[in-house]
Structure formats: C-alpha cells, structure tokens
Amino acid sequence: MRYETLSVGFDGGLCRVRFDRADAGNAITDRLVAELGAVLARCEASEEPAVTVVVLEGSPEVFCAGGDFEATAAGEVSDPGPLYDLWLRLASGPFVSISLVQGRANAGGLGFVAASDIVLAGRGASFGLSELLFGLFPACVLPFLIRRVGRQKAHYMTLMTRPLGAEEALACGLADALDEDPERLLGAHLARLRHLGRPALARYKGYLGEISGELERCRPAALAANRALFADPAVQRNIRRYVTELKFPWES
C-alpha cells in the first residue's frame, strides 16, 4: 500500500511506522489517523508471520508535534473519536507497541507515547503538553498518560506546559529506556521481544484490559470534553492567532 502521511515497512513479525510529515512537525491529521488505523488492522490480521511488534517513530527533530493547528485555524475540527480509538488499539492490540522518540513529542503526539507498551528515547527527546497555553487541556491524552505516570505527574505536566527532557521522562516512567543511540536501544529490545508469540501477547494484553478498564470507561468524557474545547470561540481565536502571528494569547 501507498501512504501519504506514513512510511511503513514490514520485516517478518516487525512493523515499523514512521510519521512522514516532517515539514508539518508530523502533526496529526484525519488522513494520518486513518492510515495508521489501516496499518494496525493489517498487523492484527497478519499471519505467517504474525506481526508481534509495532514501532512508531518520527524524525530526529520531531516525533509528533500534536494536532494540526493549521487545519484547526482554518476551521477544520477533527472528530476525536478515531484518534482515541487508535490509541486504544496501541494499548490493547495483540502486539507490543513501541514509541521510539528522538525529538519532540507534544500534545497529541504524547498520546501515541502514553498509549504505547514501551517507550524508548534518545537523549534529545522531549515530552510536553502545551494545550493550556491556548485555553485547551489534553482531554484525550490524559487517560493514557495517567495510566503510565500517575495522576499527579500528569496533572503537573498539564499545568506547567513545560516539556520534560529525556532524563526526566525516564525518571517518572514516561520513558522506559534511554540511550545516545536510539536505534541500538531498539535493537537490544527487539532481540528479546521478537521471541514472543502472538497468542501469548493477545491473551496477556486482553487480561491487562480486563483488570484495568479505565481507558474504555474514560472515553465518553474525554471525547465530550475535547469537542467542547474546540468549539469554544476563544480557543479558536487563540489557535488562529498563534498560526498567523506566532503569538501566544497573553502576548501583545
């Protein structure tokens, strides 16, 4: 298949997906969500060999900068449901999902990170939630982030809007491992993870979902909050001003 927003490769039981919108900060669009959903469906349906590891990565500078503010400023507001469901599939699918983060992961980009089973970071990685600067809050990201780092750390990150460096992310559990050479780090993990079988992974991740069903339970509230925020005229003005003038709301 050909993709407009992704670069996708399969190697036996491994699927590597690179966000391929570097000129736009690998920002999330409806097209990207649909294409990644199709990739995950292909992974879920794969046989002989079954895909057991899915790796998400961006460019060395930007993993994913979050939602597409250009589209939002133009009045295009995406339905948050498909993106939330995409993160659910990363969290619960019958494979090991890995985010390989070298550059900036921000806002919705952090949703991919928080939904992943394993997060591997380079020294230049950073992880942030900038939403409150624009009058938003990360409604859909928070259920996944709280599951990974705990309620108070997610609360602090949301309020401070300051990106965490790679060392800070490792210390709080947002990243699982860190290395100067992210590709070497990935190789060391794949050397063990590729021994895992699809049936065992499917049973294990299904069990995890049964004993911690907060992601499904939080979905209605997360989507309702997201829709209300992006419908707020003040939020829309803040986003348009940032896109057109590169100024935050408080700047004259």
Salt bridges, closest charged atoms under 4 A:
GLU4 OE2 - ARG31 NH2 3.62
ASP11 OD2 - ARG194 NH1 3.89
GLU35 OE2 - ARG31 NE 2.79
GLU44 OE1 - ARG89 NH2 2.90
GLU57 OE2 - ARG16 NE 2.93
GLU57 OE1 - ARG18 NH2 3.41
ASP68 OD2 - ARG21 NH2 3.86
ASP79 OD1 - ARG227 NH2 2.77
ASP85 OD1 - ARG219 NE 2.72
ASP117 OD2 - LYS205 NZ 2.62
GLU167 OE2 - ARG123 NH1 2.35
GLU168 OE2 - ARG162 NH2 3.17
ASP176 OD2 - ARG148 NH1 3.34
ASP179 OD1 - ARG184 NH2 2.63
GLU180 OE2 - ARG123 NE 3.62
GLU183 OE2 - ARG16 NH1 2.69
GLU245 OE1 - ARG241 NE 3.79
